[in-house]
Amino acid sequence: MIDLRSDTVTQPTEAMRDAIIAAPVGDDVYGDDPSVNELERRTAEVLGKEAAVYMPTGTMTNQLAVRSHTEPGDTVLVGPGAHLWFGEAGAPSPVSGVVVQPLAGTRGVYDAATLRDALPLGEPYRPARWSGPVRLLCAENTVNAAGGTIWPLETQREILDVAREAGIPTHLDGARLWHASAATGIAEAEYAAGFDTVSVCFSKALGAPVGSALAGPAELIERARRFKQLYGGGFRQAGMMAAGALYALREHRGRLTEDHRRARFLAEGLASRARIDIDLDSVQTNIVRFGLRDGGAPTFVDRCAEGGVALLASDRSRIRAVPHLQTTDADIEQALEVMSEALG
Ligand SMILES: Cc1ncc(COP(=O)(O)O)c(C=O)c1O
């Protein structure tokens, strides 16, 4: 099966498995797992933040960032289609008790004017106690739901300026921030600058089997550590997993442009088909999102699976394909053939 459902389906390479086997481990709950500590130190360094905490999933790093920044009843502003809003099992409500307010934008990116308009007018026009105070602004880079799109650095800086002026803390869901940096050459720390906290994933295109990290100011990361423990995320000899993440951080960031090239090739191949609706400008990194003009995404996906290509139907008419660590050029050519046949 050529599995293009997600970059989360990657398998650890032999060299990564060797690094995992050789990892020195301790008890992470006591803070003495050397591999976890090294991963946290290195992640904070790459993101230009004071501290970082390793957790099992990106859902946990995002949701505990929200929990650490807010109190129940607060409002959290997010971008259109934000993963932490619609893709994490409805967590913001039960975990943090917050109200999530999505902002409109293009290809997952909203601008400073939209943000300014969304902020409550305040006294004397609107009593502050009417709505839950806006206590967190979130952005996602790259934007999964929009097709792995990259935030222009300038737009990002403008929204951060508005947030700073309004005294609102900020969180970046950088699950795939590595891709933005690989595609533009702008360092992760530069994208992360200005955000209070940043969540990054090792278990997606970087190819590690498990884990994400939340980076930010030491005091806030300490608060996140408490919530990590509270929600059962203290995972003892986690160094076994952290070693895979460390390996991925060191060895796999440099190869992400290969995924981008393959995604582009796939997207351009699809664009020539009349039944396919694809915005080639949205294919900026490793994710290809496209639609079927006449619907029928689940049937199309089932037919492709019969032909040996696994894709993800995101709704009745839209589909996602993601080349990754184990995808070759020949796989993409084969996938295009299978998809052509499935289109009829
Ligand atoms: C943008 C984004 N953020 C967060 C997550 C959550 O990561 P995890 O699957 O590790 O919980 C995902 C997962 O696909 C994602 O795409």
The ligand as an SDF file (V2000), in Angstrom:
LIG
                    3D

 16 16  0  0  0  0  0  0  0  0999 V2000
   -1.6150   21.3400   12.8480 C   0  0  0  0  0  0  0  0  0  0  0  0
   -1.7270   20.2150   13.8250 C   0  0  0  0  0  0  0  0  0  0  0  0
   -1.6250   20.4830   15.1280 N   0  0  0  0  0  0  0  0  0  0  0  0
   -1.7090   19.5170   16.0550 C   0  0  0  0  0  0  0  0  0  0  0  0
   -1.9040   18.2100   15.6920 C   0  0  0  0  0  0  0  0  0  0  0  0
   -2.0590   17.1540   16.7690 C   0  0  0  0  0  0  0  0  0  0  0  0
   -0.9970   16.2810   16.8230 O   0  0  0  0  0  0  0  0  0  0  0  0
   -1.1660   14.7910   17.4490 P   0  0  0  0  0  0  0  0  0  0  0  0
   -1.7550   13.9690   16.3630 O   0  0  0  0  0  0  0  0  0  0  0  0
    0.2330   14.4070   17.8040 O   0  0  0  0  0  0  0  0  0  0  0  0
   -2.0330   14.9050   18.6350 O   0  0  0  0  0  0  0  0  0  0  0  0
   -2.0080   17.8760   14.3380 C   0  0  0  0  0  0  0  0  0  0  0  0
   -2.2080   16.4570   13.9450 C   0  0  0  0  0  0  0  0  0  0  0  0
   -2.3120   16.1210   12.7960 O   0  0  0  0  0  0  0  0  0  0  0  0
   -1.9160   18.9110   13.3780 C   0  0  0  0  0  0  0  0  0  0  0  0
   -2.0420   18.6660   12.0760 O   0  0  0  0  0  0  0  0  0  0  0  0
  1  2  1  0
  2  3  1  0
  2 15  2  0
  3  4  2  0
  4  5  1  0
  5  6  1  0
  5 12  2  0
  6  7  1  0
  7  8  1  0
  8  9  2  0
  8 10  1  0
  8 11  1  0
 12 13  1  0
 12 15  1  0
 13 14  2  0
 15 16  1  0
M  END
$$$$
